[in-house]
Structures are given as C-alpha cells and as structure tokens.
Amino acid sequence: MNTTNRRTFLRTATAAGAGMILTPQISKAGLSKKIKDGEVNIAFIGVGGRGRGHLRRAAMTEGVKITAFCDIDPIAVTKTRKILAELGKPEAEAYSDGEYAFEKMLQRDDIDGVIIATPWLWHTRMAVATMKAGKYAAVEVSAANTIEECWDLVNTSEETGMPCMILENVNYRRDVMAVLNMVKQGVFGEIVHARCGYRHSLLNIKFNDPLKFGKGATGEARWRTLHSLKRNADNYPTHGLGPIAKMLDINRGNRLLYLTSTASKAVGLKDYVEEKGGVNHPYARLPWKQGDVITSTIKTANGETIIVTHDCNLPRPYSLNFSVQGTDGITDFDSDHRRIYVEGISEEHKWSEFKAWQDKYDHPLWKKYEEQAAGSGHGGMDFFVTREFINAVKEQRQPVLDVYDAAAWSSVTPLSEASIAQGSSPQYFPDFTRGNWIKRKPVKFE
Ligand SMILES: NC(=O)c1ccc[n+]([C@@H]2O[C@H](COP(=O)([O-])OP(=O)(O)OC[C@H]3O[C@@H](n4cnc5c(N)ncnc54)[C@H](O)[C@@H]3O)[C@@H](O)[C@H]2O)c1
C-alpha cells in the first residue's frame, strides 16, 4: 500500500471505529436518586484556590444549586461565602468543625455530587466516603497516593454504583483535544510513542515568602512540600498522562502495562532555600528525597511507549512537553510552541505550522462552548472539566474520565517510587478494570 493509500485506509478504518465510540452509561441499579428537571445539588470539600474555582463555575451553571461546602480554614469559608453572595446565589451551609466535618456534610440528602479539592492525602478518603454516602464523587489530581488507595476508589465505585471522576482539566485543553481528534482520525497513522510531563517550577508555591512550608504556611506550601521531602516519586503524573492515555484508549482496548522510573539528584529545593534564606537556614539541611527531574517510561499492552517527566523543583518555564508519534507523522505541542509533521503532506524532514491542523481538527466541544469557556481557568479548559462532572450528575451517567482512569493514572506515583527505590526496575500496573479493558469501548468527549 503506498503512503497516501495507507493513510486514507487508516483514516477510514479509524472513522469506522469512531462509530463504536460510546456515550458512557451507568447501570441504573446502583443509583440512589433520580435527578428532577435537570436540577442538581452540588457540594464541595476543600474550597482553597482550586475548590473555589470549581465552586464559582458550578454556581454559574444553569440548574446547579450549591447546598453545602466544607473547609477547615475559616478564611476559605469566608471567601466562599463572598463568591456565592457576589453571584447572587443562595447561602450554602458551611461545615468547618474539624478535619472530619465532611462526614457530617455527606449525611445531607440534598447533595447529588461532591467536588473534592483538598490536599492529596485526603483525596481517596473523601471520595470513598462520598460514594458510600450515595453521591457522585469528583476528585482533583492526583486521585490517590498508594496502590491500595487506587483499589479503594475502584472497589468503592463498583460496590456502591457511584461514579468517581478524576478532574483532569488538561484533557480539555484546546490543542490536546484537537490532537485527540487527529489521533482518532488517523492523521499520524498507528501510534508508536508519546511524551508528556509536568515541568513547572513550583518553587514559590512550595515555599511561602518569607521562607516557610508546613504548619503555619499558606496555600499549597502547607502540604505539598512535605511530599518532596518524604517521597522520591513522580507525584503529579496526570496532567501529562491523562491526555495521552485518552489518545491511546487506555482502559478501553489498551492498558498501562509496566514502567521504569529514574530520578536525578535532589538539589533544587536546597539551592532555592540557600538563595532565599542563606546556607545556614534550617531548611537547607533537610534531606529532600524527590529527585529534581524524574523520568518514567511506560509500556502499554498495545506496544506504545510513553515518557512521562516530573520536573518541578528547578527554575524553568512551564511545559507539559507533549509529543505524539506514529507511522505517518508526529506532533510536538506545548503551551508556547506547536509543530507537526505528516508524511506526504509536510515538506520532507521539515516541521509544518500547527495552526491549520488545529483549525481543521478543532474539537466540536471547543467550537460550541468557546465563548463560555473564555475567561475560565487555565485558558478555558477548567470550564469543560467542571461542566463534565455536572453533566454526568445531571444525566446520571459515568463521567468520561472515570474511576479506572483515576486509578491507573494516579498509580504512577507509587509505581515510580518503587521503581526508583529498586534501581529503575520495572513495576507492573495493576489491571484496575479486572480484564475488562479488552472489551471496554472508547467514550466520546461531549
Ligand atoms: N487541575 C489543576 O489544574 C489544579 C490546580 C491547582 C490545584 N489542583 C489540585 O487541587 C487540590 C487542591 O489544591 P489547592 O491549590 O486548592 O490547595 P489549597 O491548599 O489552596 O486548598 C486546599 C483546601 O483544602 C482544605 N482542607 C484541608 N484539609 C481539609 C479537611 N480535612 N476537610 C476540609 N477541608 C480541608 C484547606 O483548608 C484548603 O482550603 C490539590 O489536589 C491540587 O493538586 C489542581
């Protein structure tokens, strides 16, 4: 078959395959209530920076009532009340009496879905309690910290019939969705390799100014920095892996098989502390565990390889470092530069401009909701991720990013940790679908 014919064949073949893409369904048996007239009640656990973003978007969505929210920080509670008042929405009851106040909130009957945006160590505990209370759960990234927690999410969702969505907003980035379309329509032929990562200097997030983290600090410095002190792992894999996993149909005809991870030395946080606080600052003597650059290579059941990078402890520009490569072409797309090469169309050995491809393969969701998305967080993608959870609750269906995605993507953290600790030895992903990945069909983003 010549190149053009092969590409045409692949495009036709995948377009025919695309006909098999399903709208996600849920067995009605597991559902505790019927949603009347498209009205849903949404509640929140954790209304810090991220939780308040979701809350604002949810409050502005037609048919959504915010009935309750929970946060242990009185400042976060006050700010949340202010948002609801500014938007002219009814007051919601606040639960802030201790770290387990969320359990009391979950006893309410007037909650259909709960958005969880707390520090990582709370995610699974809160999502499990939410599902056990008969409510849809949505949990920020990453969803779980250990393999046991990944299984807790899956087991609880299956036992209760309650969905658990991972709130991976990067799956909704405009270029990511266009490349997803290109992959599905065979532009790159058969996919062989992909690259992604979270390369974002978090130095001024991990430490307050003046230098502080942990108890008494504010924002993510209160909790996130401790993970770099105690664990040598890629503890934030899903912004990169989520989008690539959907392109490769992970858990739906394909699955993550094993990974090997390698960590560089850990000197970035010490260097930052010494620059800001001097070489005698007590933090400069801390034994930081997390390697500054952690590189994991994943092998999938269908034979693709994926390189995932974690790089947050050094000064550097923001980059998710995406690349997707197949038998007919390749694209590199990052926030500040995008390029593409398609065999037979691009000039031989030279990159082509991405813009025309972006326009041609722009996802229907973006075309439809461009105006509404504009101005919402992270270039518009946050609009879509909050919307998908609310729609899943309204329509009583599984979200497109489901509990198996939450478990598989989040499991990179403990698996990378084990691999690094054992000299980059291979670590096998549990099959969270219990074999069902062989027959589960891809689902549409709509
Ligand atoms: N998807 C994204 O782009 C994105 C962006 C930022 C943060 N996040 C994720 O969102 C989550 C929250 O991050 P953030 O930046 O809002 O952090 P944050 O520290 O600003 O907010 C966390 C909130 O949780 C509250 N909290 C802690 N323990 C609690 C408990 N037991 N009960 C109730 N409330 C509790 C804190 O008081 C705080 O208000 C994290 O998982 C983070 O990784 C995702």
The ligand as an SDF file (V2000), in Angstrom:
LIG
                    3D

 44 48  0  0  0  0  0  0  0  0999 V2000
   -6.1420   20.5970   37.9970 N   0  0  0  0  0  0  0  0  0  0  0  0
   -5.4320   21.7020   38.2550 C   0  0  0  0  0  0  0  0  0  0  0  0
   -5.0480   22.4530   37.3670 O   0  0  0  0  0  0  0  0  0  0  0  0
   -5.1080   22.0160   39.6770 C   0  0  0  0  0  0  0  0  0  0  0  0
   -4.6300   23.2780   40.0250 C   0  0  0  0  0  0  0  0  0  0  0  0
   -4.3660   23.5320   41.3820 C   0  0  0  0  0  0  0  0  0  0  0  0
   -4.5660   22.5420   42.3200 C   0  0  0  0  0  0  0  0  0  0  0  0
   -5.0200   21.3210   41.9380 N   0  0  0  0  0  0  0  0  0  0  0  0
   -5.2840   20.2520   42.9270 C   0  0  0  0  0  0  0  0  0  0  0  0
   -6.3830   20.6630   43.7320 O   0  0  0  0  0  0  0  0  0  0  0  0
   -6.1940   20.2600   45.0690 C   0  0  0  0  0  0  0  0  0  0  0  0
   -6.2680   21.4580   45.9990 C   0  0  0  0  0  0  0  0  0  0  0  0
   -5.2440   22.3600   45.6500 O   0  0  0  0  0  0  0  0  0  0  0  0
   -5.3000   23.8980   46.0770 P   0  0  0  0  0  0  0  0  0  0  0  0
   -4.2860   24.5950   45.2600 O   0  0  0  0  0  0  0  0  0  0  0  0
   -6.6830   24.3930   46.0910 O   0  0  0  0  0  0  0  0  0  0  0  0
   -4.7470   23.7810   47.5740 O   0  0  0  0  0  0  0  0  0  0  0  0
   -5.1110   24.7160   48.8140 P   0  0  0  0  0  0  0  0  0  0  0  0
   -4.1620   24.3460   49.8860 O   0  0  0  0  0  0  0  0  0  0  0  0
   -5.2130   26.1320   48.3420 O   0  0  0  0  0  0  0  0  0  0  0  0
   -6.5810   24.2590   49.1980 O   0  0  0  0  0  0  0  0  0  0  0  0
   -6.8720   23.0550   49.8730 C   0  0  0  0  0  0  0  0  0  0  0  0
   -8.0310   23.3420   50.8150 C   0  0  0  0  0  0  0  0  0  0  0  0
   -8.3980   22.1350   51.4640 O   0  0  0  0  0  0  0  0  0  0  0  0
   -8.7100   22.4660   52.8050 C   0  0  0  0  0  0  0  0  0  0  0  0
   -8.6290   21.2620   53.6450 N   0  0  0  0  0  0  0  0  0  0  0  0
   -7.5300   20.6050   54.0700 C   0  0  0  0  0  0  0  0  0  0  0  0
   -7.8810   19.5360   54.8070 N   0  0  0  0  0  0  0  0  0  0  0  0
   -9.2320   19.5310   54.8760 C   0  0  0  0  0  0  0  0  0  0  0  0
  -10.1930   18.6930   55.5140 C   0  0  0  0  0  0  0  0  0  0  0  0
   -9.8160   17.6230   56.2240 N   0  0  0  0  0  0  0  0  0  0  0  0
  -11.5080   18.9890   55.3610 N   0  0  0  0  0  0  0  0  0  0  0  0
  -11.9030   20.0770   54.6420 C   0  0  0  0  0  0  0  0  0  0  0  0
  -11.0320   20.9130   54.0370 N   0  0  0  0  0  0  0  0  0  0  0  0
   -9.7160   20.6300   54.1300 C   0  0  0  0  0  0  0  0  0  0  0  0
   -7.6990   23.5290   53.1710 C   0  0  0  0  0  0  0  0  0  0  0  0
   -8.0830   24.2830   54.2990 O   0  0  0  0  0  0  0  0  0  0  0  0
   -7.6500   24.3550   51.8910 C   0  0  0  0  0  0  0  0  0  0  0  0
   -8.5780   25.4220   51.9060 O   0  0  0  0  0  0  0  0  0  0  0  0
   -4.8740   19.5210   45.0930 C   0  0  0  0  0  0  0  0  0  0  0  0
   -5.0980   18.1670   44.9240 O   0  0  0  0  0  0  0  0  0  0  0  0
   -4.1290   20.0430   43.8880 C   0  0  0  0  0  0  0  0  0  0  0  0
   -3.1960   19.1450   43.3810 O   0  0  0  0  0  0  0  0  0  0  0  0
   -5.2950   21.0450   40.6380 C   0  0  0  0  0  0  0  0  0  0  0  0
  1  2  1  0
  2  3  2  0
  2  4  1  0
  4  5  1  0
  4 44  2  0
  5  6  2  0
  6  7  1  0
  7  8  2  0
  8  9  1  0
  8 44  1  0
  9 10  1  0
  9 42  1  0
 10 11  1  0
 11 12  1  0
 11 40  1  0
 12 13  1  0
 13 14  1  0
 14 15  2  0
 14 16  1  0
 14 17  1  0
 17 18  1  0
 18 19  2  0
 18 20  1  0
 18 21  1  0
 21 22  1  0
 22 23  1  0
 23 24  1  0
 23 38  1  0
 24 25  1  0
 25 26  1  0
 25 36  1  0
 26 27  1  0
 26 35  1  0
 27 28  2  0
 28 29  1  0
 29 30  1  0
 29 35  2  0
 30 31  1  0
 30 32  2  0
 32 33  1  0
 33 34  2  0
 34 35  1  0
 36 37  1  0
 36 38  1  0
 38 39  1  0
 40 41  1  0
 40 42  1  0
 42 43  1  0
M  CHG  2   8   1  16  -1
M  END
$$$$
